[in-house]
Amino acid sequence: GKTCKQNVTRGFFKTWVIAYVVKYLIGVLPSVLTGKVLKDPGILKKGGGSDSVSFAFFLSSFLSTYKAVLCTMRFYRPTHKGDRLNAFVAGSVAGTTLFLDNNKGRRTAITLYLFTRSLQFGSSYAMKKWAERRDAKRTIDHQAQREAVDLSGRKQELVTKNGWDDILAKVMSASGATVVMSLTASVILYSCVLEPTAMPVSYWKFIMTQSGLPQKFGPMYVPLLDIFRSQFHLLRELPRGVENINIPAGVSSRDFVAENISPNIATLFPSHVHHDFQLCALLHPLTPCTGHALDVITGEFGRAAKMYGTLNFIVTLVFQHKRLLNNPKEVAYRYVQSTLRSCLFLTVYVLGAFSTPCVLRRILRKESLFIYLFNGILSGLSVLIEAPGRQMELALYCLPRALETVWNMMLKRGMVRNIRNGDVMLFSASMGVLMTLYQNDPSVINKHYLTVLTRVFGRN
């Protein structure tokens, strides 16, 4: 085997080269595939610039620092039972290398992603230990019953019933992904409509694309949403009553908006359409609520098919190319099934986001923040459509965005304040937890991520 010094040195240079090449390809491939590189060959040079160098240096420094600190800790603590403290210290110290990456947005994204993974695998570890304690308790109870039966001299079947903690653990395991998805959807959909500046810009644009608003209204969708927000805050202060939030019967939405809200926005409305409520009109100007629901179903399914079809196709080619050659029919069937299932999930998600406010508005007869929080909770339930193995992955994909959004909303309200290099500290703590679990309890880590961690860090 290699010495620690050889392992660290080899890991640094190998990781730097791989990270640089991958970052470069990610940067230039879209331009190559779309033909932009023919118009601007400078893209090829720019892709290998300082940002790629900085990112590669961060990753290589992180990996080599982890290996070096772990070796050092083991050298000075050779007889210590277990490797938990060694791995935690090594992961935490290595995490401080995040400051080498100069891209602030990427640092935040990496930190939040790994923080959520540390929460996931840490929770799995806690659930595992809880299950072990429950099993031990059941064993003791079973033994006590056996001894009692033996002393009584009677023949009796021994039955150990599940306790409340067993039932709770089962419910938590079964509903965890749904709860996380609903809570994150509630935050994201609320912020998307009422506090968009709190969301990461790229993610807000992605949500908007899935809503179909940019495709329908072009650049006018931004002022449309601005008017929606201002009208919401105005109507929210009015007393409960349909007459305060509706559009009078017999009046077209276009005429009402032109006279009472914004003549400029009114140009987006067809002349013959009537909406029952003002904010329904501003959220979907082209059709009333029932027609818009059908429009969402057909439009979003098409957008989702384009996105998931491409994504699943790439994943299939990269990770299942051997199986594709050996059993093409099975792989094709799973590809179609997975794509359709994901399309249905996203369609129902968007449908819930748009339709729930329309329904609640009729019930509450008032504009309320509750409407724009509850619609996310209902939309999040759509994750149940997805395959069980993908439900938590989807929830954890949304969780970092929701956490960043909540933090920004709290900053806006003066409830918290940013800490200098706080992302580095959070990243260090997260890596300490992840490396502790990786070195000592790998069974609690998702097998796909365990494979990635093993390829990156090796067997230490």
PEGI-V255325 format. One line per field, one symbol per residue. ss: DSSP state (H for helix, E for strand, L for the rest). psi: psi as a letter, one per 20 degrees, with the letter a starting at -180 (. if undefined). burial: I if it has 16 or more other ideal C-beta (glycine too) atoms within 10 Angstrom, else O. A space follows every 50 residues. Layout:
ss->???
psi->???
burial->???
This chain:
ss->LLLHHHHHHHHHHHHHHHHHHHHHHHHHHHHHHHLHHHHLLHHHHHLLLH HHHHHHHHHHHHHHHHHHHHHHHHHHLLLLLLLHHHHHHHHHHHHHHHHH LLLHHHHHHHHHHHHHHHHHHHHHHHHHHHHHHHHHHHHHHHHHHHHHHH HHLLLLLLLLLLLHHHHHHHHHHHHHHHHHHHHHHHHHHHHHHHLHHHLL HHHHHHHHHHHLHHHHHLLHHHHHHHHHHHHHHHHHLLLLLHHHHELLLL LLHHHHHHHHLLHHHHLLLLLLLLLLEHHHHHHLLLLLHHHHHHHHHHHH HHHHHHHHHHHHHHHHHHHLHHHHHHLHHHHHHHHHHHHHHHHHHHHHHH HHHHHHHHHHHHHHLLLLHHHHHHHHHHHHHHHHHLLHHHHHHHHHHHHH HHHHHHHHHHHHLLLLLLLLLHHHHHHHHHHHHHHHHHHHLHHHLLHHHH HHHHHHHLLL
psi->rqrggggggghghghggggggghgghhhghhghijhhhhniihhhhhkbh ghggghhgghhgghgggghgggghgilhjpprjggghgggggghhiihih oiogghggggghghghhhgghhhhgghghghhhhggghgggghggghggh hhjqpppppoqprhhggghggghhigggggggghhggghghhghmhiiqp ghhghgggghhighhhjbiihghghghgghhghghhiqrpphiiirpqqi pqhgggghhifohghhiipqhippqhqghgghhnhhqrgghhghhggggh hgghhgghggghgggghgikhghhhhmhggggghggggghghggghghgh ghhghghgghhhghkqpqhhgjghhhgghhiihihrqhiighggghhhgh hgghggghhhghjjhrqqppkhhgghgggghggghghghhmiiipphghh gghhhgiao.
burial->OOOOOOIIOOIIOOIIOOIIOOIIOOIIOOIOOOOOIOOOOOIOOOIOOO IIIIIIIIIIIIIIIIIIIIIOIIOOOOOOOOIOOIIIIIIIIIIIIIOI IOOOOOIIIIIIIIIIIIIIIIOIIOOOOOOOOOOOOOOOOOOOOOOOOO OOOOOOOOOOOOOOOIOOIOOOOOOIIIOIIIIIIIIIIIIIIIIIOIII OOIIOOIIOIIIIOOIIOOIIOOIIOIIOOIIOOIOOOOOOOOOIIIOOO OIIIOIIIOOIIOOIIOIIOOOIIIIIIIIIIIIIOIIIOOIOOIIIOII IOIIIOIIIOOIOOOIOOOIOOOOOOOOOOIOOOIOOIIOOIIIIIIIII IIIIIIIIOIIOOOIIIIOOIIIIIIIIIIOIIOIIOOOIIIOIIIOIII IIIIIIIIIOOOOOOOOOOOOOIIIIIIIIIIIIIIIIIOOOOIIIOOOI OOIOOOIOOI
